[in-house]
Amino acid sequence: MARQKEEKTAGAAATPPSLPPFASAALMLDLDGTLIDFAPTPDAVVVPPALPQTLLRLRARLGGALAIVSGRPVEQVDALLPGIATAVAGEHGAAMRLVPDGPILRPDLPEPPRSWLDAAERLAGAHPGVLLERKRRGFVLHFRRAPAAGPALHDALAALLAGSERRFELMPAELAWEIRPIGVDKGAALRALLAVPPFAGRTPVYVGDDVTDRDAIAAAIAAGGVGLLVGDWFAGPAGVRAWLAAMAAAPDGRAGSQGTPDRDRE
Ligand SMILES: [Mg+2]
């Protein structure tokens, strides 16, 4: 497993499967760990300078059908990539902006009890390096800078949930634990996007890097589309960006083979 991962991150990325033509595709992309590299804290990420232009070109080729599907709040996604995505699903779908400059729609979901946030604050304070990220419908404890704290944080959060009615769940993320309302996941976000223009009627292509993306990958495949886990197909976010740039620059509309110049084409 570790060896396989090493090979992948060393650049031995697989050939992504054939994609639908631009005219019938909808591209839905995770942000952190997919388009941009992780940083020690969520605020410290850097958007590579060429990425916005690549995404804008793809959006144009896709008739606007480009969305970002992230665990971050919509406002953060839009601040990192201003004016880029037609739609943004934030907080794993608990907040959705469906049109450019449109309102952020929030399904009726519970907010976590104040006592849980107090407990999360105490946990962050007790483990130096642990960061509490508040969201409207939940919160995240990031332990990227304190990896040894992971199991203790998990157990403490699980204990909070165990004493409550089942309205929230504890989800693993990339070196983080997240508490969020049950029923919110990126698969549901993908399906919600596919119900509205310009995504409706198109074949979804989803790319994401972590466990929270598996729901969207499954939903994309169930909708007759393509779902790609970064670790299986790309050499990290840089590999995804190169693949997207190749597609954006490709002369014809078919996206499937442009990212793999070293392999035979049909
Ligand atoms: Mg990610």
Boltz pocket constraint, residues with backbone or C-beta under 6 A from the ligand:
constraints:
  - pocket:
      binder: B
      contacts: [[A, 30], [A, 31], [A, 32], [A, 33], [A, 34], [A, 208], [A, 209], [A, 210]]
      max_distance: 6.0
